[in-house]
Amino acid sequence: MSENSNKSEPVSSEETEKWDSDPAGMMEYYKNQPYTLGQSIADIIDNSYDANATKIDVKIGFDPSSDDKPYIVIMDNGDGISEDEMKNALRLGVQRNRSETELGVFGIGMKLSSLAQANEVTIYSKKQGKVAVRRISASYIAQNNVAEVLKFHSGSQAFEINENRFIDGEWSTMILLEDLHGARRFMSMNKSLQDSLTGEIKKIKTHLGLTFQRVIEERTNVELVFNGKKVQPIDPFMPWENNPYYGTIQENRIVTTEIEGESVDVKIRFVIIPHTNNFDNSKSCKSVNQGYKKANDMQGLYLYRNSRLIQYGGWHNMYGDTTEEHNKLGKILIDLPSEYSKQFGLNPTKSEIKLPLKFLERVKALGDEEKAWGDIKRAKKMTFSQAFDYRYRNEGKKKKKLASAPAPSPAPSQPTAPTGGGAPQPTAPAPPAPSRPRRQQTISNTVKQVVVSIDETGDETVIKLDKNRDGYEDLMTKLRMWQIDRS
């Protein structure tokens, strides 16, 4: 064995040989990446955001030449790609300096996600008045077994229609996906292609709303449109559910973990959403679960990078099986530091994250601390998992009973006789359905420690609270209840 075999620095040409790959074989690998159509579209949208676009338009349509040729087109008014920049833009895994705010990470997302859906991928861009065109044709590469891109478009009617849209709308870059082999992933055997695609479009709409919820809310100067309508942000943690007894409960914490010898603070948030039977805004709550995952699979960890949702659903073995019915009200938001994406296990396709075991252990340790979770079980101290389990098993059941209680019966116009005979007796009206009594609230010692100062000036009293002290959330829960009582 050569003495240089374990070295990472370059060695002489006599000790190496070129590592070739088969273009046709690699193309099959690219085409079979496990992207949903929504994930592929989201990856391309990432590039539009990173190109400083203020308008991003996504459309799914059919080529006029046939009703079984759907296409996807994404346009933006960002920086554009010049002829000289095209080669690097299409290179898989290109290494370049990226700002810490960019949504892209590894330089392969747009290419792989596009090829996972389409055999023909056309990139059409205008910069400084000049147009550059490249087409990645899976068919051409497979048939000729060459790693080459084409410098001309497909010439299809779909391209011609969208080229006119591109010019009229003064867009900068257009990505056109044609010959969608990925349709097999959403095609239903008992539905037509059009009907299957209609169902997929509904899922994509929700997926984009979830994936870019925080990005949309933070970057208000950017308009993201899908099939002619602005994408509405969908917050999976349902903050609008603010009922003091049954509403969403959130607890912000910091997990400090060691990465490459440095202590890194990671923001996390424990969330317990309401039971389905206790939704105040049922329409908004149910919209959260209308994407690729339904309510039972939406429990678990929500992993964000630069406010973009990367992965959601699944406990990473923290609380057992994802599909455990009693766990589905629990969620944990984790904001991954963008500069440590690789160390936190983000894979190159941005479709999966394998978090370090020590980090997960610290997250679980925080969740295992006993504390009051809002008004769950009369604010008894318990762990995070005990709290969302208790809410599922008890609170929905209680509310359901109250809702199904019989309505008061009207007083009869005539007295009725008892079944056993005797003088007729009037029937008393049925009592109204009971409501949950409001118990007297006590101020604990931990709540007292939250108050930093009290300033009584004129008709107002200003109380400053320390958010980092134990008892802050308990006190705020009580204050919100009192506010509602006054209204």
Secondary structure as UniProt FT lines:
FT   TURN            3..6
FT   HELIX           13..15
FT   HELIX           23..31
FT   HELIX           37..50
FT   TURN            51..52
FT   STRAND          55..62
FT   TURN            64..65
FT   TURN            67..68
FT   STRAND          70..76
FT   TURN            83..85
FT   HELIX           86..90
FT   TURN            92..93
FT   TURN            100..101
FT   HELIX           109..115
FT   TURN            116..117
FT   STRAND          120..127
FT   TURN            128..129
FT   STRAND          130..137
FT   HELIX           138..144
FT   HELIX           157..168
FT   TURN            169..170
FT   STRAND          173..178
FT   HELIX           181..185
FT   TURN            189..190
FT   HELIX           193..211
FT   HELIX           213..218
FT   TURN            220..221
FT   STRAND          223..226
FT   TURN            227..228
FT   STRAND          229..230
FT   TURN            236..237
FT   TURN            239..240
FT   TURN            244..246
FT   STRAND          249..259
FT   TURN            260..261
FT   STRAND          262..272
FT   HELIX           276..278
FT   HELIX           282..287
FT   TURN            288..289
FT   HELIX           295..297
FT   STRAND          300..305
FT   TURN            306..307
FT   STRAND          308..312
FT   TURN            316..317
FT   TURN            322..323
FT   HELIX           325..327
FT   TURN            328..329
FT   STRAND          330..336
FT   HELIX           338..340
FT   TURN            341..345
FT   TURN            348..349
FT   HELIX           357..367
FT   STRAND          371..372
FT   TURN            374..379
FT   STRAND          381..382
FT   HELIX           384..390
FT   HELIX           391..395
FT   HELIX           396..403
FT   TURN            419..420
FT   HELIX           445..450
FT   STRAND          451..457
FT   TURN            458..459
FT   STRAND          460..465
FT   TURN            467..468
FT   TURN            470..471
FT   HELIX           472..486
//
